[in-house]
Amino acid sequence: MRLNLYLSSSGVCSRRKADEIILSGRVKVNDKIVLAPYFRVNQEIDKILLDNKQITHELKHLYYIMNKPRGYVCAVSDKYYPVIIELLPEEARNLRVFPVGRLDKDSEGLLILTNDGNFAQSIIHPSKKIPREYEVLLNLPVNDKHLSRLKEGFNIDNKFIRPLKVSKIADNALKIVLSEGIKREIRLMIRQIGLRVEKLTRVKIGGLELGNLQSGDYKSLSFSSLCNKIFLSR
């Protein structure tokens, strides 16, 4: 982590003020004065002093929602494809923000990102059964037989998957609500009924909605606001 970010994320000061403090010679790393704001420190090993007093660093928890664009991978790094972390500000990357759950590379829509592991687990654990709503554009019109088959559910990868809700929103488009499942489950279910997904967008997680957030854009939320939207607005 950069030294100026270490100071600001510890609650000592703002990022801009951190640069001034470091350049004034008031900061030591392992008992040596460091004058470079971008000097890299290891928060788990290095001892950082401000005016000869050690700074205790507690990880600053960050919470974002993003409209994931198509073509990006839900990961912090990938050899072959761009990752959604690249779309976040530098602070988020430095503080190890990661995606909560996944949307496959060809899907888009609502995604939560955080560096709070306990919060992430509270969302993705199957026991929570938090509903996720998707809008699915198909290659052909949907008929009653298709709808009935989807509502029955499927055995996929030795697991029975049945949507909480399936409804037709256009001739060739569906709204599908799931509470748990497996990787690429909607695409696999649609394939089972002889159709193909042209576009898949997640629009809701619990009571949290994508709204008018544009593709590739993100916004920061407080922990309480995010929890209220996900858990209390369902």
Backbone as numpy.savetxt, mean C-alpha at the origin, in Angstrom:
# Nx Ny Nz CAx CAy CAz Cx Cy Cz
19.87 5.39 6.41 19.03 6.57 6.41 19.92 7.81 6.41
19.51 8.84 5.67 20.27 10.09 5.69 20.19 10.75 7.07
21.27 11.39 7.46 21.35 11.98 8.79 20.27 13.03 9.02
19.99 13.87 8.01 18.96 14.89 8.20 17.58 14.28 8.38
17.33 13.16 7.68 16.05 12.48 7.85 15.97 11.82 9.22
17.11 11.30 9.69 17.14 10.70 11.03 16.73 11.72 12.08
17.27 12.92 11.97 16.92 13.97 12.94 15.44 14.35 12.85
14.97 14.58 11.63 13.58 15.04 11.47 12.58 13.96 11.85
12.87 12.71 11.48 11.93 11.64 11.80 11.98 11.23 13.27
13.00 11.72 14.00 13.06 11.50 15.44 12.26 12.54 16.21
11.74 13.54 15.48 10.95 14.58 16.13 11.78 15.73 16.66
13.07 15.76 16.32 13.96 16.80 16.81 13.66 18.14 16.16
13.37 18.10 14.86 13.19 19.34 14.11 12.64 18.99 12.73
12.42 20.02 11.92 12.00 19.80 10.54 13.20 19.37 9.71
12.95 18.89 8.49 14.04 18.48 7.61 14.95 19.67 7.29
14.35 20.82 6.99 15.15 22.00 6.64 16.01 22.44 7.83
15.42 22.43 9.01 16.17 22.82 10.21 17.27 21.81 10.50
17.03 20.53 10.19 18.05 19.50 10.41 19.31 19.81 9.62
19.16 20.27 8.38 20.33 20.64 7.57 21.14 21.74 8.26
20.46 22.74 8.80 21.15 23.85 9.47 21.89 23.36 10.71
21.23 22.49 11.47 21.84 21.97 12.71 23.10 21.17 12.38
23.01 20.33 11.36 24.17 19.50 10.99 25.32 20.36 10.50
25.01 21.32 9.64 26.06 22.18 9.07 26.72 23.07 10.13
26.03 23.28 11.24 26.59 24.11 12.32 27.54 23.32 13.22
27.67 22.02 12.96 28.61 21.20 13.73 28.08 20.69 15.05
26.77 20.69 15.22 26.20 20.27 16.50 25.90 18.77 16.57
26.10 18.07 15.47 25.74 16.65 15.43 26.98 15.77 15.31
27.02 14.72 16.11 28.10 13.74 16.05 27.52 12.37 15.72
28.27 11.62 14.94 27.94 10.22 14.67 29.10 9.39 15.18
28.81 8.55 16.17 29.85 7.74 16.82 31.00 8.62 17.32
30.60 9.74 17.97 31.52 10.67 18.63 32.38 11.50 17.67
32.02 11.50 16.38 32.73 12.35 15.42 31.75 13.33 14.78
32.13 14.60 14.72 31.26 15.61 14.13 31.08 15.32 12.64
29.84 15.37 12.19 29.51 15.17 10.78 28.84 16.44 10.26
29.35 16.96 9.16 28.83 18.21 8.60 28.01 17.99 7.33
27.76 16.75 6.98 27.05 16.43 5.73 25.63 15.97 6.04
24.61 16.76 5.67 23.21 16.37 5.94 22.83 15.03 5.31
23.47 14.68 4.18 23.11 13.45 3.49 23.98 12.26 3.90
24.79 12.43 4.94 25.61 11.33 5.46 24.70 10.18 5.88
25.06 8.96 5.48 24.24 7.79 5.76 24.55 7.22 7.13
23.49 6.98 7.91 23.65 6.38 9.23 22.80 5.12 9.32
23.23 4.22 10.17 22.47 3.01 10.47 21.80 3.20 11.81
20.49 3.33 11.81 19.76 3.66 13.03 19.85 2.58 14.09
20.23 1.36 13.69 20.32 0.26 14.65 21.72 0.13 15.26
22.71 0.74 14.62 24.09 0.56 15.08 24.72 1.88 15.53
24.57 2.91 14.72 25.27 4.18 14.99 24.69 4.93 16.19
25.57 5.63 16.87 25.16 6.51 17.98 25.16 7.94 17.47
24.01 8.57 17.49 23.89 9.94 16.98 23.66 10.89 18.16
24.49 11.92 18.24 24.41 12.89 19.33 24.08 14.27 18.78
23.23 14.98 19.48 22.95 16.38 19.18 23.29 17.17 20.42
24.23 18.10 20.27 24.73 18.86 21.43 25.15 17.91 22.55
25.83 16.83 22.14 26.38 15.81 23.04 25.34 15.01 23.82
24.10 15.07 23.36 23.04 14.25 23.96 22.53 13.26 22.90
22.45 11.99 23.26 22.07 10.97 22.30 20.61 11.10 21.91
20.36 10.97 20.62 18.99 11.03 20.09 18.43 9.61 20.02
17.29 9.42 20.64 16.61 8.14 20.55 15.65 8.19 19.38
15.84 7.25 18.47 15.02 7.26 17.27 13.93 6.21 17.36
12.70 6.65 17.26 11.57 5.75 17.16 10.99 5.89 15.77
10.77 4.75 15.12 10.30 4.78 13.74 9.01 5.57 13.62
9.02 6.51 12.73 7.83 7.30 12.44 6.93 6.50 11.52
5.72 6.21 11.96 4.80 5.43 11.15 4.13 6.32 10.10
4.13 5.83 8.89 3.53 6.54 7.76 2.40 5.70 7.19
1.36 6.40 6.69 0.19 5.72 6.12 -0.23 6.46 4.85
-0.29 5.71 3.75 -0.67 6.29 2.47 -1.77 5.44 1.82
-2.55 6.10 0.97 -3.36 5.37 0.02 -2.93 5.83 -1.37
-3.01 4.93 -2.34 -2.56 5.21 -3.69 -3.54 4.62 -4.69
-3.64 5.29 -5.82 -4.32 4.71 -6.97 -3.24 4.05 -7.82
-3.04 2.76 -7.59 -1.96 2.04 -8.27 -2.18 2.05 -9.78
-1.17 2.45 -10.55 -1.31 2.40 -12.01 -1.04 0.98 -12.54
-1.59 0.70 -13.67 -1.31 -0.56 -14.36 0.16 -0.58 -14.77
0.79 -1.75 -14.70 2.18 -1.90 -15.10 3.17 -1.84 -13.97
2.71 -1.47 -12.78 3.58 -1.41 -11.60 3.38 -2.65 -10.73
4.46 -3.09 -10.11 4.43 -4.25 -9.24 4.31 -3.80 -7.79
3.50 -4.51 -7.02 3.34 -4.21 -5.59 4.51 -4.84 -4.81
5.62 -4.14 -4.83 6.83 -4.62 -4.15 7.71 -3.41 -3.86
8.75 -3.63 -3.07 9.69 -2.55 -2.80 10.86 -2.58 -3.79
11.03 -3.71 -4.48 12.04 -3.80 -5.53 11.68 -4.94 -6.48
12.12 -4.83 -7.72 11.86 -5.87 -8.72 12.89 -5.72 -9.84
13.36 -6.86 -10.35 14.38 -6.85 -11.39 13.87 -6.34 -12.73
12.59 -6.58 -13.00 12.09 -6.40 -14.36 11.06 -5.29 -14.53
10.34 -4.94 -13.47 9.23 -3.99 -13.62 9.35 -2.84 -12.61
8.76 -1.69 -12.93 8.74 -0.60 -11.95 7.89 -0.99 -10.75
8.25 -0.50 -9.58 7.54 -0.83 -8.35 6.83 0.41 -7.82
5.72 0.18 -7.13 4.90 1.30 -6.67 5.63 2.18 -5.65
6.62 1.64 -4.94 7.37 2.44 -3.98 8.05 3.62 -4.66
8.40 3.46 -5.93 9.06 4.54 -6.67 8.17 5.78 -6.81
6.86 5.61 -6.65 5.93 6.72 -6.81 5.77 7.54 -5.52
6.31 7.03 -4.41 6.16 7.70 -3.12 7.31 8.68 -2.88
7.14 9.60 -1.93 8.21 10.56 -1.63 9.41 9.86 -0.99
10.53 10.55 -1.00 11.78 9.98 -0.49 11.65 9.52 0.96
10.94 10.29 1.77 10.78 9.92 3.18 10.16 8.53 3.32
9.15 8.24 2.50 8.49 6.94 2.59 9.45 5.81 2.22
10.26 6.04 1.21 11.23 5.01 0.79 12.28 4.80 1.87
12.74 5.88 2.47 13.76 5.77 3.51 13.23 5.08 4.76
11.96 5.28 5.05 11.37 4.70 6.26 10.68 3.36 5.98
11.04 2.75 4.89 10.68 1.36 4.59 9.17 1.12 4.49
8.50 1.99 3.82 7.07 1.79 3.55 6.91 0.65 2.56
5.86 -0.15 2.74 5.61 -1.30 1.88 4.12 -1.39 1.58
3.74 -2.09 0.52 2.31 -2.24 0.20 1.64 -3.25 1.13
0.40 -2.94 1.50 -0.38 -3.85 2.34 -1.24 -4.70 1.40
-0.91 -5.98 1.28 -1.60 -6.80 0.31 -1.09 -6.48 -1.09
-1.75 -7.04 -2.09 -1.24 -6.90 -3.45 -2.34 -6.66 -4.47
-1.96 -5.95 -5.51 -2.70 -5.93 -6.77 -1.69 -6.38 -7.81
-2.08 -7.29 -8.69 -1.11 -7.78 -9.66 -0.70 -6.67 -10.63
0.34 -6.93 -11.39 0.94 -5.91 -12.27 -0.08 -5.28 -13.21
-1.01 -6.07 -13.70 -1.97 -5.58 -14.70 -3.23 -4.99 -14.09
-3.32 -4.99 -12.76 -4.48 -4.42 -12.08 -4.16 -3.03 -11.55
-5.18 -2.30 -11.19 -5.00 -0.94 -10.70 -5.97 -0.64 -9.58
-5.84 0.56 -9.02 -6.82 0.97 -8.03 -6.27 1.12 -6.62
-7.16 1.05 -5.66 -6.88 1.40 -4.27 -5.85 0.47 -3.63
-4.81 1.09 -3.08 -3.75 0.35 -2.41 -3.34 1.12 -1.16
-3.15 0.40 -0.07 -2.68 0.99 1.18 -1.20 0.68 1.33
-0.43 1.67 1.77 1.00 1.49 2.01 1.36 2.04 3.38
2.24 1.36 4.09 2.62 1.80 5.43 3.94 1.15 5.82
4.52 1.59 6.91 5.65 0.89 7.52 5.27 0.36 8.90
3.98 0.34 9.18 3.43 -0.15 10.45 2.99 -1.60 10.27
3.83 -2.53 10.69 3.57 -3.94 10.48 2.32 -4.44 11.18
2.07 -3.97 12.39 0.89 -4.41 13.13 -0.39 -3.97 12.44
-0.38 -2.74 11.95 -1.55 -2.23 11.23 -1.78 -3.04 9.96
-0.70 -3.31 9.23 -0.82 -4.07 8.00 -1.42 -5.45 8.27
-0.97 -6.10 9.33 -1.48 -7.43 9.66 -2.96 -7.38 10.02
-3.39 -6.29 10.63 -4.80 -6.17 11.02 -5.71 -6.06 9.81
-5.16 -5.70 8.67 -5.96 -5.58 7.45 -5.94 -6.86 6.64
-4.76 -7.47 6.51 -4.64 -8.60 5.59 -4.94 -9.96 6.22
-4.98 -10.04 7.54 -5.22 -11.34 8.15 -6.61 -11.85 7.78
-6.71 -13.11 7.33 -8.01 -13.65 6.87 -9.12 -13.56 7.90
-8.76 -13.61 9.18 -9.79 -13.58 10.23 -10.55 -12.26 10.27
-9.95 -11.21 9.73 -10.59 -9.89 9.74 -11.72 -9.79 8.72
-11.61 -10.55 7.63 -12.65 -10.60 6.60 -13.09 -9.20 6.15
-12.12 -8.36 5.89 -12.41 -7.01 5.41 -12.79 -7.09 3.93
-13.98 -6.62 3.55 -14.39 -6.72 2.14 -13.59 -5.80 1.23
-13.33 -6.28 0.03 -12.62 -5.51 -1.00 -13.49 -5.50 -2.25
-13.73 -4.33 -2.76 -14.64 -4.19 -3.89 -13.88 -3.85 -5.17
-14.23 -4.54 -6.25 -13.54 -4.38 -7.53 -14.55 -4.09 -8.64
-14.11 -3.29 -9.60 -14.86 -3.12 -10.84 -14.08 -3.83 -11.94
-14.79 -4.68 -12.69 -14.13 -5.57 -13.64 -14.73 -5.36 -15.03
-13.91 -4.92 -15.96 -14.33 -4.77 -17.36 -13.94 -6.04 -18.11
-14.90 -6.62 -18.85 -14.69 -7.90 -19.51 -14.66 -7.76 -21.03
-14.18 -8.81 -21.69 -14.04 -8.76 -23.15 -15.36 -8.97 -23.88
-16.36 -9.55 -23.19 -17.66 -9.83 -23.80 -18.78 -9.50 -22.83
-20.01 -9.35 -23.32 -21.14 -9.10 -22.42 -21.36 -10.25 -21.43
-21.90 -9.89 -20.27 -22.17 -10.85 -19.21 -23.65 -11.23 -19.26
-23.94 -12.54 -19.15 -25.34 -12.97 -19.12 -25.69 -13.57 -17.76
-26.93 -13.96 -17.58 -27.39 -14.49 -16.30 -26.66 -15.77 -15.91
-26.32 -16.58 -16.90 -25.60 -17.82 -16.62 -24.22 -17.52 -16.02
-23.55 -16.53 -16.57 -22.25 -16.11 -16.03 -22.39 -15.68 -14.58
-23.40 -14.85 -14.31 -23.60 -14.34 -12.95 -23.87 -15.46 -11.96
-24.74 -16.38 -12.36 -25.09 -17.50 -11.48 -23.86 -18.34 -11.15
-23.05 -18.58 -12.15 -21.85 -19.41 -11.92 -20.87 -18.70 -10.99
-20.70 -17.42 -11.16 -19.80 -16.67 -10.28 -20.28 -16.70 -8.83
-21.57 -16.59 -8.64 -22.13 -16.56 -7.28 -22.01 -17.91 -6.58
-21.88 -18.99 -7.37 -21.74 -20.33 -6.79 -20.36 -20.53 -6.16
-19.36 -19.89 -6.71 -18.00 -20.05 -6.19 -17.22 -21.10 -6.94
-15.90 -21.18 -6.63 -14.99 -22.07 -7.36 -13.96 -22.66 -6.42
-13.48 -23.84 -6.75 -12.31 -24.40 -6.08 -11.08 -24.01 -6.88
-10.26 -23.18 -6.29 -9.05 -22.69 -6.96 -7.86 -22.94 -6.04
-6.87 -23.65 -6.56 -5.68 -23.99 -5.76 -6.06 -24.62 -4.43
-6.97 -25.57 -4.48 -7.41 -26.32 -3.29 -8.09 -25.44 -2.24
-8.65 -24.35 -2.69 -9.37 -23.47 -1.77 -10.67 -23.03 -2.43
-11.76 -23.09 -1.64 -13.04 -22.67 -2.19 -13.18 -21.16 -2.07
-13.44 -20.53 -3.21 -13.56 -19.08 -3.27 -14.96 -18.72 -3.78
-15.67 -17.91 -2.99 -16.98 -17.43 -3.43 -17.10 -15.95 -3.10
-17.42 -15.13 -4.09 -17.55 -13.70 -3.82 -18.66 -13.40 -2.81
-18.48 -12.35 -2.02 -19.55 -11.90 -1.14 -20.72 -11.34 -1.96
-20.36 -10.71 -3.07 -21.38 -10.08 -3.90 -20.89 -9.98 -5.34
-21.77 -10.24 -6.29 -21.49 -10.04 -7.71 -22.69 -9.33 -8.32
-22.45 -8.23 -9.01 -23.55 -7.53 -9.66 -23.07 -6.94 -10.98
-23.99 -6.81 -11.89 -23.70 -6.29 -13.23 -23.85 -4.78 -13.21
-22.82 -4.05 -13.66 -22.89 -2.59 -13.67 -22.90 -2.03 -15.10
-22.68 -2.91 -16.08 -22.78 -2.55 -17.50 -22.85 -3.87 -18.27
-23.11 -3.79 -19.57 -23.23 -5.02 -20.35 -22.02 -5.93 -20.19
-20.83 -5.32 -20.16 -19.61 -6.13 -20.06 -18.77 -5.74 -18.84
-19.45 -5.36 -17.75 -18.72 -4.96 -16.54 -19.44 -5.45 -15.29
-18.64 -5.82 -14.29 -19.16 -6.36 -13.04 -18.59 -5.60 -11.85
-19.34 -5.65 -10.75 -18.80 -5.28 -9.45 -18.68 -6.58 -8.66
-17.49 -6.86 -8.14 -17.26 -8.08 -7.37 -16.68 -7.70 -6.01
-17.27 -8.24 -4.95 -16.81 -7.98 -3.59 -16.28 -9.28 -2.99
-15.06 -9.24 -2.47 -14.41 -10.40 -1.86 -13.99 -10.06 -0.44
-13.87 -11.08 0.40 -13.36 -10.85 1.75 -11.99 -11.50 1.96
-11.68 -12.53 1.20 -10.38 -13.16 1.27 -10.18 -13.97 0.00
-8.99 -14.48 -0.20 -8.81 -15.27 -1.41 -7.37 -15.56 -1.71
-7.08 -15.74 -2.98 -5.75 -16.12 -3.44 -5.30 -15.16 -4.53
-4.07 -15.32 -4.93 -3.48 -14.46 -5.95 -4.25 -14.57 -7.27
-4.57 -13.44 -7.84 -5.23 -13.33 -9.15 -6.58 -14.06 -9.19
-7.27 -14.10 -8.03 -8.49 -14.90 -7.95 -9.60 -14.41 -8.89
-9.76 -13.11 -9.05 -10.81 -12.62 -9.94 -10.53 -13.03 -11.38
-9.30 -12.89 -11.81 -8.95 -13.29 -13.18 -9.19 -14.79 -13.37
-8.87 -15.58 -12.35 -9.07 -17.03 -12.46 -10.55 -17.39 -12.48
-11.37 -16.69 -11.69 -12.81 -16.96 -11.68 -13.44 -16.59 -13.03
-13.03 -15.43 -13.54 -13.58 -14.99 -14.83 -13.19 -15.96 -15.94
-11.99 -16.47 -15.87 -11.56 -17.45 -16.88 -12.42 -18.72 -16.80
-12.84 -19.08 -15.58 -13.66 -20.28 -15.40 -15.01 -20.17 -16.10
-15.49 -18.96 -16.29 -16.80 -18.80 -16.96 -16.64 -18.46 -18.44
-15.42 -18.58 -18.94 -15.19 -18.42 -20.37 -15.02 -16.99 -20.84
-14.75 -16.05 -19.92 -14.54 -14.66 -20.29 -13.11 -14.24 -19.92
-12.76 -13.01 -20.26 -11.41 -12.51 -19.99 -11.50 -11.10 -19.39
-10.68 -10.86 -18.41 -10.62 -9.53 -17.79 -9.83 -8.58 -18.68
-10.45 -7.46 -19.03 -9.76 -6.41 -19.79 -9.19 -5.34 -18.87
-9.90 -5.08 -17.78 -9.45 -4.07 -16.82 -9.99 -4.43 -15.45
-9.11 -4.37 -14.45 -9.49 -4.72 -13.08 -9.06 -3.60 -12.15
-10.03 -3.01 -11.45 -9.76 -1.87 -10.58 -10.34 -2.10 -9.20
-9.51 -2.01 -8.18 -10.02 -2.08 -6.81 -10.48 -0.68 -6.40
-11.73 -0.58 -5.96 -12.30 0.74 -5.66 -12.60 0.93 -4.18
-12.50 -0.15 -3.38 -12.89 0.00 -1.98 -12.22 -1.09 -1.13
-11.77 -0.71 0.07 -11.27 -1.65 1.08 -12.00 -1.31 2.37
-12.85 -2.22 2.85 -13.69 -1.88 3.99 -14.54 -0.68 3.63
-14.46 0.38 4.43 -15.19 1.60 4.11 -14.34 2.65 3.42
-13.10 2.30 3.12 -12.17 3.22 2.46 -12.38 3.17 0.95
-12.64 4.32 0.33 -12.93 4.36 -1.10 -11.81 5.04 -1.88
-11.65 4.60 -3.13 -10.66 5.20 -4.02 -11.02 6.64 -4.34
-12.30 6.91 -4.51 -12.75 8.26 -4.79 -12.19 8.80 -6.09
-11.78 10.07 -6.08 -11.29 10.71 -7.31 -9.77 10.77 -7.38
-9.09 9.94 -6.61 -7.63 9.89 -6.65 -7.19 9.41 -8.04
-6.35 10.18 -8.68 -5.95 9.87 -10.05 -4.88 8.78 -10.10
-4.78 8.10 -11.23 -3.82 7.02 -11.38 -2.40 7.50 -11.09
-1.72 6.78 -10.21 -0.35 7.13 -9.84 -0.24 8.11 -8.70
-1.36 8.73 -8.32 -1.34 9.68 -7.21 -1.51 8.97 -5.88
-1.11 9.65 -4.83 -1.23 9.11 -3.47 -1.56 10.24 -2.52
-2.00 9.88 -1.33 -2.16 10.89 -0.29 -1.88 10.26 1.06
-1.38 11.09 1.97 -1.06 10.64 3.32 -2.28 10.79 4.22
-2.49 9.80 5.07 -3.58 9.85 6.04 -3.04 9.57 7.44
-3.74 10.06 8.44 -3.37 9.72 9.81 -3.85 8.30 10.13
-3.26 7.71 11.15 -3.65 6.37 11.55 -5.13 6.31 11.90
-5.60 7.27 12.69 -6.99 7.25 13.14 -7.96 7.44 11.98
-7.61 8.34 11.05 -8.47 8.58 9.89 -8.57 7.33 9.02
-7.44 6.68 8.80 -7.42 5.48 7.97 -8.23 4.36 8.62
-8.04 4.17 9.92 -8.79 3.12 10.63 -10.28 3.40 10.60
-10.65 4.65 10.79 -12.07 5.00 10.78 -12.69 4.68 9.42
-11.96 4.98 8.36 -12.50 4.75 7.03 -12.60 3.25 6.72
-11.59 2.49 7.15 -11.59 1.06 6.82 -12.56 0.28 7.69
-12.48 0.48 9.01 -13.17 -0.39 9.95 -14.54 0.12 10.40
-14.69 1.43 10.48 -15.92 1.98 11.06 -16.95 2.39 10.03
-16.54 2.50 8.77 -17.46 2.99 7.74 -18.04 1.86 6.90
-17.80 0.63 7.33 -18.30 -0.50 6.54 -19.79 -0.67 6.69
